[in-house]
Amino acid sequence: MAGDAPFGASALVSSVNTVLGFWQMGILWSPLLSTEQSKGRYSLMEQLMPAQAGPPPHVHDFGEELFYILDGELALQLNDQVVVGTPGQLVRIPAGTTHAFAVTTETARVLNFYVPAALDLEITMLGTPATSATLPPPGAEKQATDTQQQAFAQRLHDLATQAMSAQPDLLAQYRPRQPDDGHMP
C-alpha cells in the first residue's frame, strides 16, 4: 500500500505458536496482529478462556468488536438479548452496542477482532507475559506496576473506546461474584 514501509513476507504471518502470549483476567491472550502492526486500524487476538470468563455489560463507543468462535460456547448479551455462540459462528458487535459474554463450557477459544485497534494495548501493557500457551496457573498473573498503569493510562487518553453500561447484566448467572473495581478489559 502507498505509504507503508517495505516488509518481508514473514511480517505477514503470525501464529499462537510464534507470538508472545499474555495472561490477564484468567485468560491466555495471544496478540496475532497488534495496534502497531496495523497502524491502529484493527487488532486480532486469540483468547483461550476458562468457564465463566467474560466481562459484564459494557459499550465500545467508537469501535466494533467481532468474535469468531473456534472451540467451546459463549453466552453473549447483545443489548437486551442473549444468544449462544458456538464453534464456526461469527458474532459482530457494532459500536454503541451494550454487550457482555460468559464462557458456558469448560473452556472456549475465540478470535477477537477490534476495529479500530485498542484492547491489545491493555493486554500487552498490563498483562503478565505467559510462560506457556495455557490458561494461567494459580498465582502466575502479576499485578501491573504503577509505572505500567501510568503508561497505559496515557495511551488510553487518546483511545478511550468503551465505558461501563447501565444495561442489566443478563449473564450474571454465568459469572463468579467479584467486587466491582471499575476496570474493564
C-alpha positions in Angstrom: 0.0 0.0 0.0 1.1 3.5 -0.6 2.8 5.0 2.4 3.5 1.6 4.1 7.1 0.7 4.8 8.6 -2.3 2.9 8.3 -5.6 4.7 9.3 -9.2 4.3 6.7 -12.0 3.9 7.5 -13.1 7.5 5.9 -9.9 8.7 2.6 -11.0 7.3 2.4 -14.4 9.1 1.8 -15.0 12.8 0.6 -17.8 14.9 -0.2 -18.5 18.6 2.9 -20.7 18.4 5.2 -17.8 17.5 3.7 -14.7 19.3 4.2 -13.9 22.9 1.0 -14.6 24.9 -0.1 -12.7 28.0 -2.1 -13.8 31.0 -4.8 -11.4 32.2 -8.2 -11.9 33.9 -7.6 -15.7 34.0 -7.3 -15.7 30.2 -4.5 -16.5 27.8 -4.4 -13.7 25.2 -2.3 -14.2 22.0 -2.0 -11.0 20.0 -1.8 -12.1 16.4 -2.0 -8.6 14.8 -1.2 -5.6 17.0 -2.2 -2.0 17.0 1.3 -1.1 16.0 1.4 -3.5 13.1 -1.9 -2.2 11.6 -1.2 1.4 12.5 -4.2 1.5 14.8 -6.7 0.3 12.1 -7.5 -3.1 13.8 -6.1 -5.8 16.1 -6.6 -9.5 16.3 -6.1 -11.8 19.3 -6.8 -15.4 20.1 -8.2 -15.9 23.5 -8.2 -19.1 25.5 -10.7 -18.7 28.3 -11.9 -20.8 31.2 -15.5 -21.5 32.2 -17.3 -18.3 33.5 -14.8 -15.9 32.0 -16.1 -12.8 30.4 -16.8 -9.1 31.2 -20.0 -7.6 32.5 -22.1 -5.3 30.2 -20.1 -2.6 28.5 -20.1 -0.4 25.4 -17.4 0.4 22.8 -18.4 3.9 21.8 -16.1 4.2 18.7 -15.2 0.7 17.6 -16.6 -2.7 16.5 -15.7 -6.0 18.1 -16.0 -9.4 16.4 -15.7 -12.8 17.9 -15.1 -15.9 15.7 -15.7 -18.9 17.9 -13.1 -21.7 17.4 -13.9 -24.0 20.3 -16.4 -24.0 23.2 -19.5 -21.9 23.7 -20.3 -18.4 24.8 -23.5 -16.9 26.1 -23.5 -13.4 24.6 -25.6 -10.4 25.7 -26.3 -8.0 22.8 -28.3 -5.1 24.2 -31.3 -6.8 25.7 -31.0 -10.2 24.0 -29.0 -13.3 24.9 -27.6 -15.5 22.1 -25.4 -18.6 22.3 -22.3 -18.6 20.2 -20.9 -22.0 19.0 -17.9 -23.1 17.0 -17.8 -21.7 13.5 -20.0 -18.7 14.3 -19.0 -15.1 13.9 -20.6 -12.5 16.3 -20.3 -8.9 15.2 -20.8 -6.2 17.9 -21.3 -2.8 16.3 -20.1 0.4 18.0 -22.6 1.6 20.6 -23.9 -1.9 21.4 -24.1 -2.9 25.0 -22.6 -6.3 25.2 -21.2 -9.0 27.5 -20.2 -12.6 27.3 -19.6 -15.6 29.5 -17.9 -18.9 28.7 -20.5 -21.7 29.3 -18.2 -24.7 28.6 -15.1 -25.8 30.3 -13.0 -23.6 28.0 -13.6 -21.6 24.9 -11.2 -20.4 22.2 -12.1 -17.4 20.1 -10.6 -14.9 17.7 -11.2 -11.4 18.9 -11.1 -8.7 16.3 -11.2 -4.9 17.1 -11.8 -2.1 14.6 -10.1 0.3 15.3 -7.4 -1.4 17.4 -7.2 -0.9 21.2 -7.7 -3.9 23.5 -4.3 -5.5 22.6 -2.7 -2.5 24.2 -4.2 -3.2 27.6 -3.3 -6.9 27.4 0.4 -6.3 26.3 0.9 -3.3 28.6 -0.7 -4.7 31.8 -0.8 -8.4 31.3 1.8 -11.0 32.5 3.9 -12.5 29.8 2.8 -16.1 29.5 5.4 -18.8 30.1 3.3 -21.4 28.3 0.4 -21.5 25.9 -2.1 -22.5 28.6 -4.5 -20.9 30.9 -2.6 -19.1 33.7 -1.7 -21.4 36.6 -2.7 -20.2 40.1 -0.5 -17.3 41.2 1.1 -16.8 37.7 -0.6 -13.5 37.0 1.2 -10.5 38.4 -0.4 -7.1 39.3 0.6 -4.3 36.9 3.1 -1.9 38.4 2.3 1.8 38.9 4.6 2.6 36.0 2.7 0.2 33.8 -0.6 1.6 34.9 0.5 5.2 34.2 1.8 4.3 30.7 -1.4 2.5 29.9 -3.5 5.4 31.2 -1.5 7.8 28.9 -2.2 5.5 25.9 -5.9 5.4 26.7 -6.1 9.2 26.8 -6.5 9.2 23.1 -8.1 5.8 22.7 -11.0 5.8 25.1 -13.3 3.3 23.3 -15.5 1.8 25.9 -17.5 2.5 29.1 -19.5 0.6 31.6 -23.1 0.2 30.7 -26.2 0.7 32.8 -27.8 -2.3 30.9 -28.6 -5.1 33.3 -26.1 -8.0 33.2 -28.3 -10.8 31.7 -25.3 -13.2 32.1 -24.6 -12.7 35.8 -25.6 -16.3 36.5 -22.6 -17.5 34.5 -20.0 -15.4 36.4 -18.5 -15.8 39.8 -19.3 -12.9 42.1 -16.5 -10.4 42.2 -16.2 -6.9 43.7 -16.7 -4.1 41.1 -13.3 -2.4 40.7 -14.5 -0.3 37.8 -11.9 -2.0 35.5 -12.9 -3.2 32.0 -10.9 -5.2 29.5 
